[in-house]
Amino acid sequence: AAELEYESVLCVKPDVNVYRIPPRTSNRGYRASDWKLDHPDWTGRLRVTSKGKTAYIKLEDKVSGELFAQAPIDQYPGIAVETVADSSRYFVIRIQDGTGRSAFIGIGFTDRGDAFDFNVSLQDHFKWVKQETEISKESQEADTRPKLDLGFKEGQTIKLNIGNMTTKKGGAAKPRVSGSGGLSLLPPPPGGKIAVPPIPPPSSTAIANHVTPPPVLKSSNVGSADILLDLDAPASASKAPASATTDLWGDFSTASSAVPNQAPQQSNWVQF
């Protein structure tokens, strides 16, 4: 598994200063003000890489890329990388060589943003390591737990009830009515459709009560007044002769002739 692991680059900063720091004599943290900040002991390039769960801080030459020193980191924050108490741009790292010897040196960045990127790259890596550890731990606990046997035992059966497919005991399923076109149709619901009662024909009494006036024959000798008189007269009455109906003012003249002649009254008017 170690041979299959590959190295990935987490962060690269082109300018980093290295300082030789005095040994710590008390439990208080490191202070960058105790270093000779104006005269760094070495200047080069910094690369942060990871291989598996271990991160590496590598100090390399800017031109040739030759390795000056490296610091393996198994935990962050930890003893391998520490921040100083009086600045956010300086750190103390523990470098190691191939023989197992180690030493503490100070590194610093001119730009505060470079120091921030360096810090975040280490935090993200070990956050991923923590998640991987928790996932592997959960998977191991799941393997040790007894597994549920959900298989069928010998002779065990299962019964499924699917919609209208179930039938009563001792009876057969109701046949479906096959309609035109090869489609099977369900039988109509109980009760069927309600028949609408037919409209009864009109009775003879209603027909008799409905009187239609007889048509009036048009004639050149009969006037409009005769037509009105015919409509007002009952159907059983006989029509008067045409000569009587023609003279509409005859009754008035007869009535005036029946009045006796009166003597002419004397008048003061002079007749001319």
CNS distance restraints for C-alpha pairs under 8 A (distance, minus, plus):
assign (resid   1 and name CA) (resid   5 and name CA) 6.62 0.50 0.50
assign (resid   2 and name CA) (resid  52 and name CA) 7.95 0.50 0.50
assign (resid   5 and name CA) (resid  51 and name CA) 6.38 0.50 0.50
assign (resid   5 and name CA) (resid  52 and name CA) 6.02 0.50 0.50
assign (resid   6 and name CA) (resid  51 and name CA) 5.86 0.50 0.50
assign (resid   6 and name CA) (resid  52 and name CA) 7.37 0.50 0.50
assign (resid   7 and name CA) (resid  49 and name CA) 6.55 0.50 0.50
assign (resid   7 and name CA) (resid  50 and name CA) 5.54 0.50 0.50
assign (resid   7 and name CA) (resid  51 and name CA) 4.58 0.50 0.50
assign (resid   7 and name CA) (resid  52 and name CA) 7.65 0.50 0.50
assign (resid   8 and name CA) (resid  49 and name CA) 5.47 0.50 0.50
assign (resid   8 and name CA) (resid  50 and name CA) 5.37 0.50 0.50
assign (resid   8 and name CA) (resid  51 and name CA) 6.58 0.50 0.50
assign (resid   9 and name CA) (resid  47 and name CA) 7.27 0.50 0.50
assign (resid   9 and name CA) (resid  48 and name CA) 6.06 0.50 0.50
assign (resid   9 and name CA) (resid  49 and name CA) 4.30 0.50 0.50
assign (resid   9 and name CA) (resid  50 and name CA) 6.49 0.50 0.50
assign (resid  10 and name CA) (resid  47 and name CA) 7.62 0.50 0.50
assign (resid  10 and name CA) (resid  48 and name CA) 5.32 0.50 0.50
assign (resid  10 and name CA) (resid  49 and name CA) 5.24 0.50 0.50
assign (resid  10 and name CA) (resid  50 and name CA) 6.99 0.50 0.50
assign (resid  10 and name CA) (resid 121 and name CA) 6.05 0.50 0.50
assign (resid  11 and name CA) (resid  47 and name CA) 5.74 0.50 0.50
assign (resid  11 and name CA) (resid  48 and name CA) 4.98 0.50 0.50
assign (resid  11 and name CA) (resid  49 and name CA) 7.09 0.50 0.50
assign (resid  11 and name CA) (resid 117 and name CA) 7.39 0.50 0.50
assign (resid  11 and name CA) (resid 118 and name CA) 6.64 0.50 0.50
assign (resid  11 and name CA) (resid 121 and name CA) 6.43 0.50 0.50
assign (resid  12 and name CA) (resid  45 and name CA) 7.62 0.50 0.50
assign (resid  12 and name CA) (resid  46 and name CA) 5.84 0.50 0.50
assign (resid  12 and name CA) (resid  47 and name CA) 4.51 0.50 0.50
assign (resid  12 and name CA) (resid  48 and name CA) 6.38 0.50 0.50
assign (resid  13 and name CA) (resid  45 and name CA) 5.98 0.50 0.50
assign (resid  13 and name CA) (resid  46 and name CA) 5.18 0.50 0.50
assign (resid  13 and name CA) (resid  47 and name CA) 6.45 0.50 0.50
assign (resid  13 and name CA) (resid 114 and name CA) 6.80 0.50 0.50
assign (resid  14 and name CA) (resid  44 and name CA) 6.98 0.50 0.50
assign (resid  14 and name CA) (resid  45 and name CA) 4.54 0.50 0.50
assign (resid  14 and name CA) (resid  46 and name CA) 6.33 0.50 0.50
assign (resid  14 and name CA) (resid  62 and name CA) 7.20 0.50 0.50
assign (resid  15 and name CA) (resid  43 and name CA) 6.98 0.50 0.50
assign (resid  15 and name CA) (resid  44 and name CA) 5.76 0.50 0.50
assign (resid  15 and name CA) (resid  45 and name CA) 5.27 0.50 0.50
assign (resid  15 and name CA) (resid  46 and name CA) 7.09 0.50 0.50
assign (resid  15 and name CA) (resid 109 and name CA) 6.93 0.50 0.50
assign (resid  15 and name CA) (resid 110 and name CA) 7.65 0.50 0.50
assign (resid  16 and name CA) (resid  43 and name CA) 5.78 0.50 0.50
assign (resid  16 and name CA) (resid  44 and name CA) 5.62 0.50 0.50
assign (resid  16 and name CA) (resid  45 and name CA) 5.83 0.50 0.50
assign (resid  16 and name CA) (resid  46 and name CA) 6.33 0.50 0.50
assign (resid  16 and name CA) (resid 107 and name CA) 6.70 0.50 0.50
assign (resid  16 and name CA) (resid 108 and name CA) 5.92 0.50 0.50
assign (resid  16 and name CA) (resid 109 and name CA) 5.28 0.50 0.50
assign (resid  16 and name CA) (resid 110 and name CA) 7.45 0.50 0.50
assign (resid  17 and name CA) (resid  40 and name CA) 5.83 0.50 0.50
assign (resid  17 and name CA) (resid  41 and name CA) 7.50 0.50 0.50
assign (resid  17 and name CA) (resid  42 and name CA) 5.96 0.50 0.50
assign (resid  17 and name CA) (resid  43 and name CA) 4.65 0.50 0.50
assign (resid  17 and name CA) (resid  44 and name CA) 6.78 0.50 0.50
assign (resid  17 and name CA) (resid 107 and name CA) 5.47 0.50 0.50
assign (resid  17 and name CA) (resid 108 and name CA) 5.24 0.50 0.50
assign (resid  17 and name CA) (resid 109 and name CA) 6.50 0.50 0.50
assign (resid  18 and name CA) (resid  40 and name CA) 5.73 0.50 0.50
assign (resid  18 and name CA) (resid  41 and name CA) 5.70 0.50 0.50
assign (resid  18 and name CA) (resid  42 and name CA) 5.01 0.50 0.50
assign (resid  18 and name CA) (resid  43 and name CA) 6.13 0.50 0.50
assign (resid  18 and name CA) (resid 105 and name CA) 6.99 0.50 0.50
assign (resid  18 and name CA) (resid 106 and name CA) 5.70 0.50 0.50
assign (resid  18 and name CA) (resid 107 and name CA) 4.57 0.50 0.50
assign (resid  18 and name CA) (resid 108 and name CA) 6.69 0.50 0.50
assign (resid  19 and name CA) (resid  35 and name CA) 7.06 0.50 0.50
assign (resid  19 and name CA) (resid  36 and name CA) 7.44 0.50 0.50
assign (resid  19 and name CA) (resid  37 and name CA) 7.65 0.50 0.50
assign (resid  19 and name CA) (resid  40 and name CA) 5.28 0.50 0.50
assign (resid  19 and name CA) (resid  41 and name CA) 5.25 0.50 0.50
assign (resid  19 and name CA) (resid  42 and name CA) 7.01 0.50 0.50
assign (resid  19 and name CA) (resid 105 and name CA) 6.03 0.50 0.50
assign (resid  19 and name CA) (resid 106 and name CA) 4.84 0.50 0.50
assign (resid  19 and name CA) (resid 107 and name CA) 6.07 0.50 0.50
assign (resid  20 and name CA) (resid  35 and name CA) 7.56 0.50 0.50
assign (resid  20 and name CA) (resid  41 and name CA) 6.59 0.50 0.50
assign (resid  20 and name CA) (resid 105 and name CA) 5.50 0.50 0.50
assign (resid  20 and name CA) (resid 106 and name CA) 6.34 0.50 0.50
assign (resid  21 and name CA) (resid  34 and name CA) 7.90 0.50 0.50
assign (resid  21 and name CA) (resid  35 and name CA) 6.14 0.50 0.50
assign (resid  21 and name CA) (resid 104 and name CA) 7.51 0.50 0.50
assign (resid  21 and name CA) (resid 105 and name CA) 5.89 0.50 0.50
assign (resid  21 and name CA) (resid 106 and name CA) 6.21 0.50 0.50
assign (resid  22 and name CA) (resid  35 and name CA) 7.88 0.50 0.50
assign (resid  24 and name CA) (resid  30 and name CA) 7.40 0.50 0.50
assign (resid  29 and name CA) (resid  84 and name CA) 6.39 0.50 0.50
assign (resid  29 and name CA) (resid  85 and name CA) 5.99 0.50 0.50
assign (resid  30 and name CA) (resid  83 and name CA) 7.57 0.50 0.50
assign (resid  30 and name CA) (resid  84 and name CA) 4.92 0.50 0.50
assign (resid  30 and name CA) (resid  85 and name CA) 6.05 0.50 0.50
assign (resid  30 and name CA) (resid  92 and name CA) 7.81 0.50 0.50
assign (resid  31 and name CA) (resid  35 and name CA) 7.74 0.50 0.50
assign (resid  31 and name CA) (resid  84 and name CA) 5.29 0.50 0.50
assign (resid  31 and name CA) (resid  85 and name CA) 5.49 0.50 0.50
assign (resid  31 and name CA) (resid  86 and name CA) 5.76 0.50 0.50
assign (resid  31 and name CA) (resid  87 and name CA) 7.90 0.50 0.50
assign (resid  32 and name CA) (resid  37 and name CA) 7.64 0.50 0.50
assign (resid  32 and name CA) (resid  84 and name CA) 6.35 0.50 0.50
assign (resid  32 and name CA) (resid  85 and name CA) 7.69 0.50 0.50
assign (resid  32 and name CA) (resid  86 and name CA) 6.50 0.50 0.50
assign (resid  32 and name CA) (resid  87 and name CA) 6.94 0.50 0.50
assign (resid  32 and name CA) (resid  90 and name CA) 6.76 0.50 0.50
assign (resid  33 and name CA) (resid  37 and name CA) 7.55 0.50 0.50
assign (resid  33 and name CA) (resid  86 and name CA) 7.54 0.50 0.50
assign (resid  36 and name CA) (resid  40 and name CA) 6.82 0.50 0.50
assign (resid  44 and name CA) (resid  59 and name CA) 6.74 0.50 0.50
assign (resid  44 and name CA) (resid  60 and name CA) 5.97 0.50 0.50
assign (resid  44 and name CA) (resid  61 and name CA) 5.16 0.50 0.50
assign (resid  44 and name CA) (resid  62 and name CA) 5.29 0.50 0.50
assign (resid  45 and name CA) (resid  59 and name CA) 5.81 0.50 0.50
assign (resid  45 and name CA) (resid  60 and name CA) 5.19 0.50 0.50
assign (resid  45 and name CA) (resid  61 and name CA) 6.03 0.50 0.50
assign (resid  45 and name CA) (resid  62 and name CA) 5.43 0.50 0.50
assign (resid  46 and name CA) (resid  57 and name CA) 7.05 0.50 0.50
assign (resid  46 and name CA) (resid  58 and name CA) 5.76 0.50 0.50
assign (resid  46 and name CA) (resid  59 and name CA) 4.86 0.50 0.50
assign (resid  46 and name CA) (resid  60 and name CA) 6.31 0.50 0.50
assign (resid  47 and name CA) (resid  57 and name CA) 5.96 0.50 0.50
assign (resid  47 and name CA) (resid  58 and name CA) 5.17 0.50 0.50
assign (resid  47 and name CA) (resid  59 and name CA) 6.66 0.50 0.50
assign (resid  47 and name CA) (resid  60 and name CA) 7.73 0.50 0.50
assign (resid  48 and name CA) (resid  55 and name CA) 7.04 0.50 0.50
assign (resid  48 and name CA) (resid  56 and name CA) 5.66 0.50 0.50
assign (resid  48 and name CA) (resid  57 and name CA) 4.77 0.50 0.50
assign (resid  48 and name CA) (resid  58 and name CA) 6.28 0.50 0.50
assign (resid  48 and name CA) (resid 118 and name CA) 7.80 0.50 0.50
assign (resid  48 and name CA) (resid 121 and name CA) 7.81 0.50 0.50
assign (resid  49 and name CA) (resid  55 and name CA) 5.69 0.50 0.50
assign (resid  49 and name CA) (resid  56 and name CA) 5.20 0.50 0.50
assign (resid  49 and name CA) (resid  57 and name CA) 6.70 0.50 0.50
assign (resid  49 and name CA) (resid  58 and name CA) 7.76 0.50 0.50
assign (resid  50 and name CA) (resid  54 and name CA) 5.72 0.50 0.50
assign (resid  50 and name CA) (resid  55 and name CA) 4.20 0.50 0.50
assign (resid  50 and name CA) (resid  56 and name CA) 5.97 0.50 0.50
assign (resid  50 and name CA) (resid 125 and name CA) 7.95 0.50 0.50
assign (resid  51 and name CA) (resid  55 and name CA) 6.40 0.50 0.50
assign (resid  53 and name CA) (resid  74 and name CA) 7.36 0.50 0.50
assign (resid  53 and name CA) (resid 126 and name CA) 7.71 0.50 0.50
assign (resid  53 and name CA) (resid 129 and name CA) 6.02 0.50 0.50
assign (resid  54 and name CA) (resid  72 and name CA) 6.83 0.50 0.50
assign (resid  54 and name CA) (resid  73 and name CA) 5.90 0.50 0.50
assign (resid  54 and name CA) (resid  74 and name CA) 5.30 0.50 0.50
assign (resid  55 and name CA) (resid  72 and name CA) 5.92 0.50 0.50
assign (resid  55 and name CA) (resid  73 and name CA) 5.11 0.50 0.50
assign (resid  55 and name CA) (resid  74 and name CA) 6.71 0.50 0.50
assign (resid  55 and name CA) (resid 122 and name CA) 7.64 0.50 0.50
assign (resid  55 and name CA) (resid 125 and name CA) 7.70 0.50 0.50
assign (resid  56 and name CA) (resid  70 and name CA) 6.57 0.50 0.50
assign (resid  56 and name CA) (resid  71 and name CA) 5.59 0.50 0.50
assign (resid  56 and name CA) (resid  72 and name CA) 4.51 0.50 0.50
assign (resid  56 and name CA) (resid  73 and name CA) 5.90 0.50 0.50
assign (resid  57 and name CA) (resid  70 and name CA) 5.35 0.50 0.50
assign (resid  57 and name CA) (resid  71 and name CA) 5.04 0.50 0.50
assign (resid  57 and name CA) (resid  72 and name CA) 6.50 0.50 0.50
assign (resid  57 and name CA) (resid  73 and name CA) 7.74 0.50 0.50
assign (resid  58 and name CA) (resid  67 and name CA) 7.02 0.50 0.50
assign (resid  58 and name CA) (resid  68 and name CA) 7.65 0.50 0.50
assign (resid  58 and name CA) (resid  69 and name CA) 6.07 0.50 0.50
assign (resid  58 and name CA) (resid  70 and name CA) 4.33 0.50 0.50
assign (resid  58 and name CA) (resid  71 and name CA) 6.59 0.50 0.50
assign (resid  59 and name CA) (resid  67 and name CA) 6.06 0.50 0.50
assign (resid  59 and name CA) (resid  68 and name CA) 5.37 0.50 0.50
assign (resid  59 and name CA) (resid  69 and name CA) 5.29 0.50 0.50
assign (resid  59 and name CA) (resid  70 and name CA) 6.04 0.50 0.50
assign (resid  60 and name CA) (resid  65 and name CA) 5.20 0.50 0.50
assign (resid  60 and name CA) (resid  66 and name CA) 5.32 0.50 0.50
assign (resid  60 and name CA) (resid  67 and name CA) 4.47 0.50 0.50
assign (resid  60 and name CA) (resid  68 and name CA) 5.28 0.50 0.50
assign (resid  60 and name CA) (resid  69 and name CA) 7.31 0.50 0.50
assign (resid  61 and name CA) (resid  65 and name CA) 4.62 0.50 0.50
assign (resid  61 and name CA) (resid  66 and name CA) 5.22 0.50 0.50
assign (resid  61 and name CA) (resid  67 and name CA) 6.60 0.50 0.50
assign (resid  61 and name CA) (resid  68 and name CA) 6.89 0.50 0.50
assign (resid  69 and name CA) (resid  95 and name CA) 6.41 0.50 0.50
assign (resid  69 and name CA) (resid  96 and name CA) 7.41 0.50 0.50
assign (resid  69 and name CA) (resid  97 and name CA) 7.52 0.50 0.50
assign (resid  70 and name CA) (resid  95 and name CA) 5.40 0.50 0.50
assign (resid  70 and name CA) (resid  96 and name CA) 6.40 0.50 0.50
assign (resid  70 and name CA) (resid  97 and name CA) 7.56 0.50 0.50
assign (resid  71 and name CA) (resid  80 and name CA) 7.32 0.50 0.50
assign (resid  71 and name CA) (resid  93 and name CA) 6.80 0.50 0.50
assign (resid  71 and name CA) (resid  94 and name CA) 5.68 0.50 0.50
assign (resid  71 and name CA) (resid  95 and name CA) 4.17 0.50 0.50
assign (resid  71 and name CA) (resid  96 and name CA) 5.81 0.50 0.50
assign (resid  72 and name CA) (resid  80 and name CA) 7.45 0.50 0.50
assign (resid  72 and name CA) (resid  94 and name CA) 7.98 0.50 0.50
assign (resid  72 and name CA) (resid  95 and name CA) 7.28 0.50 0.50
assign (resid  72 and name CA) (resid  96 and name CA) 7.41 0.50 0.50
assign (resid  73 and name CA) (resid  80 and name CA) 5.76 0.50 0.50
assign (resid  73 and name CA) (resid  81 and name CA) 7.53 0.50 0.50
assign (resid  74 and name CA) (resid  80 and name CA) 7.77 0.50 0.50
assign (resid  75 and name CA) (resid  80 and name CA) 7.49 0.50 0.50
assign (resid  75 and name CA) (resid 126 and name CA) 7.11 0.50 0.50
assign (resid  76 and name CA) (resid  80 and name CA) 7.67 0.50 0.50
assign (resid  76 and name CA) (resid  81 and name CA) 6.96 0.50 0.50
assign (resid  76 and name CA) (resid 122 and name CA) 7.02 0.50 0.50
assign (resid  76 and name CA) (resid 123 and name CA) 6.96 0.50 0.50
assign (resid  76 and name CA) (resid 126 and name CA) 6.77 0.50 0.50
assign (resid  77 and name CA) (resid  81 and name CA) 6.49 0.50 0.50
assign (resid  77 and name CA) (resid  82 and name CA) 6.86 0.50 0.50
assign (resid  78 and name CA) (resid  82 and name CA) 6.62 0.50 0.50
assign (resid  79 and name CA) (resid  93 and name CA) 7.96 0.50 0.50
assign (resid  79 and name CA) (resid  94 and name CA) 7.61 0.50 0.50
assign (resid  80 and name CA) (resid  92 and name CA) 7.96 0.50 0.50
assign (resid  80 and name CA) (resid  93 and name CA) 5.47 0.50 0.50
assign (resid  80 and name CA) (resid  94 and name CA) 5.03 0.50 0.50
assign (resid  81 and name CA) (resid  91 and name CA) 6.88 0.50 0.50
assign (resid  81 and name CA) (resid  92 and name CA) 5.77 0.50 0.50
assign (resid  81 and name CA) (resid  93 and name CA) 4.59 0.50 0.50
assign (resid  81 and name CA) (resid  94 and name CA) 6.74 0.50 0.50
assign (resid  82 and name CA) (resid  91 and name CA) 5.72 0.50 0.50
assign (resid  82 and name CA) (resid  92 and name CA) 5.15 0.50 0.50
assign (resid  82 and name CA) (resid  93 and name CA) 6.52 0.50 0.50
assign (resid  83 and name CA) (resid  88 and name CA) 7.17 0.50 0.50
assign (resid  83 and name CA) (resid  90 and name CA) 6.60 0.50 0.50
assign (resid  83 and name CA) (resid  91 and name CA) 4.63 0.50 0.50
assign (resid  83 and name CA) (resid  92 and name CA) 6.27 0.50 0.50
assign (resid  84 and name CA) (resid  88 and name CA) 7.12 0.50 0.50
assign (resid  84 and name CA) (resid  90 and name CA) 6.22 0.50 0.50
assign (resid  84 and name CA) (resid  91 and name CA) 5.82 0.50 0.50
assign (resid  84 and name CA) (resid  92 and name CA) 7.18 0.50 0.50
assign (resid  88 and name CA) (resid 112 and name CA) 7.46 0.50 0.50
assign (resid  88 and name CA) (resid 115 and name CA) 7.16 0.50 0.50
assign (resid  89 and name CA) (resid 108 and name CA) 5.61 0.50 0.50
assign (resid  89 and name CA) (resid 109 and name CA) 5.56 0.50 0.50
assign (resid  89 and name CA) (resid 110 and name CA) 7.41 0.50 0.50
assign (resid  89 and name CA) (resid 111 and name CA) 7.61 0.50 0.50
assign (resid  89 and name CA) (resid 112 and name CA) 5.79 0.50 0.50
assign (resid  89 and name CA) (resid 115 and name CA) 5.29 0.50 0.50
assign (resid  89 and name CA) (resid 116 and name CA) 7.95 0.50 0.50
assign (resid  90 and name CA) (resid 106 and name CA) 7.04 0.50 0.50
assign (resid  90 and name CA) (resid 107 and name CA) 5.72 0.50 0.50
assign (resid  90 and name CA) (resid 108 and name CA) 4.27 0.50 0.50
assign (resid  90 and name CA) (resid 109 and name CA) 6.69 0.50 0.50
assign (resid  90 and name CA) (resid 115 and name CA) 7.60 0.50 0.50
assign (resid  91 and name CA) (resid 106 and name CA) 5.76 0.50 0.50
assign (resid  91 and name CA) (resid 107 and name CA) 5.44 0.50 0.50
assign (resid  91 and name CA) (resid 108 and name CA) 6.39 0.50 0.50
assign (resid  92 and name CA) (resid 104 and name CA) 6.60 0.50 0.50
assign (resid  92 and name CA) (resid 105 and name CA) 5.74 0.50 0.50
assign (resid  92 and name CA) (resid 106 and name CA) 4.48 0.50 0.50
assign (resid  92 and name CA) (resid 107 and name CA) 6.31 0.50 0.50
assign (resid  93 and name CA) (resid 104 and name CA) 5.70 0.50 0.50
assign (resid  93 and name CA) (resid 105 and name CA) 5.77 0.50 0.50
assign (resid  93 and name CA) (resid 106 and name CA) 6.37 0.50 0.50
assign (resid  93 and name CA) (resid 107 and name CA) 7.48 0.50 0.50
assign (resid  94 and name CA) (resid 102 and name CA) 6.45 0.50 0.50
assign (resid  94 and name CA) (resid 103 and name CA) 5.57 0.50 0.50
assign (resid  94 and name CA) (resid 104 and name CA) 4.54 0.50 0.50
assign (resid  94 and name CA) (resid 105 and name CA) 6.59 0.50 0.50
assign (resid  95 and name CA) (resid 102 and name CA) 5.42 0.50 0.50
assign (resid  95 and name CA) (resid 103 and name CA) 5.47 0.50 0.50
assign (resid  95 and name CA) (resid 104 and name CA) 6.30 0.50 0.50
assign (resid  95 and name CA) (resid 105 and name CA) 7.44 0.50 0.50
assign (resid  96 and name CA) (resid 100 and name CA) 6.23 0.50 0.50
assign (resid  96 and name CA) (resid 101 and name CA) 5.60 0.50 0.50
assign (resid  96 and name CA) (resid 102 and name CA) 4.31 0.50 0.50
assign (resid  96 and name CA) (resid 103 and name CA) 6.70 0.50 0.50
assign (resid  97 and name CA) (resid 101 and name CA) 5.77 0.50 0.50
assign (resid  97 and name CA) (resid 102 and name CA) 6.70 0.50 0.50
assign (resid 108 and name CA) (resid 115 and name CA) 7.77 0.50 0.50
assign (resid 109 and name CA) (resid 114 and name CA) 6.44 0.50 0.50
assign (resid 109 and name CA) (resid 115 and name CA) 6.00 0.50 0.50
assign (resid 110 and name CA) (resid 114 and name CA) 7.82 0.50 0.50
assign (resid 111 and name CA) (resid 115 and name CA) 6.91 0.50 0.50
assign (resid 112 and name CA) (resid 116 and name CA) 6.39 0.50 0.50
assign (resid 113 and name CA) (resid 117 and name CA) 6.29 0.50 0.50
assign (resid 114 and name CA) (resid 118 and name CA) 6.21 0.50 0.50
assign (resid 115 and name CA) (resid 119 and name CA) 6.28 0.50 0.50
assign (resid 116 and name CA) (resid 120 and name CA) 6.20 0.50 0.50
assign (resid 117 and name CA) (resid 121 and name CA) 6.10 0.50 0.50
assign (resid 118 and name CA) (resid 122 and name CA) 6.69 0.50 0.50
assign (resid 119 and name CA) (resid 123 and name CA) 6.42 0.50 0.50
assign (resid 120 and name CA) (resid 124 and name CA) 6.09 0.50 0.50
assign (resid 121 and name CA) (resid 125 and name CA) 6.32 0.50 0.50
assign (resid 122 and name CA) (resid 126 and name CA) 6.42 0.50 0.50
assign (resid 123 and name CA) (resid 127 and name CA) 6.07 0.50 0.50
assign (resid 124 and name CA) (resid 128 and name CA) 6.29 0.50 0.50
assign (resid 125 and name CA) (resid 129 and name CA) 6.37 0.50 0.50
assign (resid 126 and name CA) (resid 130 and name CA) 6.13 0.50 0.50
assign (resid 127 and name CA) (resid 131 and name CA) 6.43 0.50 0.50
assign (resid 128 and name CA) (resid 132 and name CA) 6.22 0.50 0.50
assign (resid 129 and name CA) (resid 133 and name CA) 6.18 0.50 0.50
assign (resid 130 and name CA) (resid 134 and name CA) 6.33 0.50 0.50
assign (resid 131 and name CA) (resid 135 and name CA) 6.22 0.50 0.50
assign (resid 132 and name CA) (resid 136 and name CA) 6.18 0.50 0.50
assign (resid 133 and name CA) (resid 137 and name CA) 6.11 0.50 0.50
assign (resid 134 and name CA) (resid 138 and name CA) 6.19 0.50 0.50
assign (resid 135 and name CA) (resid 139 and name CA) 6.25 0.50 0.50
assign (resid 136 and name CA) (resid 140 and name CA) 6.24 0.50 0.50
assign (resid 137 and name CA) (resid 141 and name CA) 6.30 0.50 0.50
assign (resid 138 and name CA) (resid 142 and name CA) 6.16 0.50 0.50
assign (resid 139 and name CA) (resid 143 and name CA) 6.32 0.50 0.50
assign (resid 140 and name CA) (resid 144 and name CA) 6.48 0.50 0.50
assign (resid 141 and name CA) (resid 145 and name CA) 6.46 0.50 0.50
assign (resid 152 and name CA) (resid 156 and name CA) 6.01 0.50 0.50
assign (resid 152 and name CA) (resid 157 and name CA) 7.67 0.50 0.50
assign (resid 161 and name CA) (resid 165 and name CA) 7.27 0.50 0.50
assign (resid 161 and name CA) (resid 166 and name CA) 6.31 0.50 0.50
assign (resid 162 and name CA) (resid 166 and name CA) 6.85 0.50 0.50
assign (resid 167 and name CA) (resid 171 and name CA) 6.93 0.50 0.50
assign (resid 167 and name CA) (resid 172 and name CA) 6.61 0.50 0.50
assign (resid 167 and name CA) (resid 173 and name CA) 5.78 0.50 0.50
assign (resid 168 and name CA) (resid 172 and name CA) 7.30 0.50 0.50
assign (resid 168 and name CA) (resid 173 and name CA) 7.97 0.50 0.50
assign (resid 176 and name CA) (resid 184 and name CA) 6.18 0.50 0.50
assign (resid 176 and name CA) (resid 185 and name CA) 6.12 0.50 0.50
assign (resid 176 and name CA) (resid 186 and name CA) 5.51 0.50 0.50
assign (resid 176 and name CA) (resid 187 and name CA) 6.60 0.50 0.50
assign (resid 177 and name CA) (resid 184 and name CA) 5.74 0.50 0.50
assign (resid 177 and name CA) (resid 185 and name CA) 5.14 0.50 0.50
assign (resid 177 and name CA) (resid 186 and name CA) 5.95 0.50 0.50
assign (resid 177 and name CA) (resid 187 and name CA) 6.16 0.50 0.50
assign (resid 178 and name CA) (resid 182 and name CA) 6.58 0.50 0.50
assign (resid 178 and name CA) (resid 183 and name CA) 5.80 0.50 0.50
assign (resid 178 and name CA) (resid 184 and name CA) 4.03 0.50 0.50
assign (resid 178 and name CA) (resid 185 and name CA) 5.45 0.50 0.50
assign (resid 179 and name CA) (resid 183 and name CA) 5.45 0.50 0.50
assign (resid 179 and name CA) (resid 184 and name CA) 5.68 0.50 0.50
assign (resid 179 and name CA) (resid 185 and name CA) 5.92 0.50 0.50
assign (resid 188 and name CA) (resid 192 and name CA) 6.67 0.50 0.50
assign (resid 202 and name CA) (resid 206 and name CA) 6.72 0.50 0.50
assign (resid 202 and name CA) (resid 207 and name CA) 7.31 0.50 0.50
assign (resid 203 and name CA) (resid 207 and name CA) 6.56 0.50 0.50
assign (resid 204 and name CA) (resid 208 and name CA) 6.12 0.50 0.50
assign (resid 205 and name CA) (resid 209 and name CA) 6.16 0.50 0.50
assign (resid 206 and name CA) (resid 210 and name CA) 6.33 0.50 0.50
assign (resid 207 and name CA) (resid 211 and name CA) 7.97 0.50 0.50
assign (resid 216 and name CA) (resid 227 and name CA) 7.60 0.50 0.50
assign (resid 218 and name CA) (resid 222 and name CA) 7.60 0.50 0.50
assign (resid 222 and name CA) (resid 226 and name CA) 6.12 0.50 0.50
assign (resid 222 and name CA) (resid 227 and name CA) 7.58 0.50 0.50
assign (resid 222 and name CA) (resid 242 and name CA) 7.95 0.50 0.50
assign (resid 223 and name CA) (resid 227 and name CA) 6.83 0.50 0.50
assign (resid 224 and name CA) (resid 228 and name CA) 6.59 0.50 0.50
assign (resid 225 and name CA) (resid 229 and name CA) 6.29 0.50 0.50
assign (resid 226 and name CA) (resid 230 and name CA) 6.14 0.50 0.50
assign (resid 226 and name CA) (resid 245 and name CA) 7.08 0.50 0.50
assign (resid 227 and name CA) (resid 231 and name CA) 6.47 0.50 0.50
assign (resid 228 and name CA) (resid 232 and name CA) 6.44 0.50 0.50
assign (resid 229 and name CA) (resid 233 and name CA) 6.17 0.50 0.50
assign (resid 230 and name CA) (resid 239 and name CA) 7.77 0.50 0.50
assign (resid 233 and name CA) (resid 237 and name CA) 6.76 0.50 0.50
assign (resid 240 and name CA) (resid 244 and name CA) 6.75 0.50 0.50
assign (resid 240 and name CA) (resid 245 and name CA) 6.75 0.50 0.50
assign (resid 241 and name CA) (resid 245 and name CA) 6.62 0.50 0.50
assign (resid 242 and name CA) (resid 246 and name CA) 5.96 0.50 0.50
assign (resid 243 and name CA) (resid 247 and name CA) 6.97 0.50 0.50
assign (resid 244 and name CA) (resid 248 and name CA) 7.83 0.50 0.50
assign (resid 249 and name CA) (resid 253 and name CA) 6.60 0.50 0.50
assign (resid 250 and name CA) (resid 254 and name CA) 6.23 0.50 0.50
assign (resid 251 and name CA) (resid 255 and name CA) 6.17 0.50 0.50
assign (resid 252 and name CA) (resid 256 and name CA) 6.41 0.50 0.50
assign (resid 253 and name CA) (resid 257 and name CA) 6.33 0.50 0.50
assign (resid 254 and name CA) (resid 258 and name CA) 6.32 0.50 0.50
assign (resid 255 and name CA) (resid 259 and name CA) 7.02 0.50 0.50
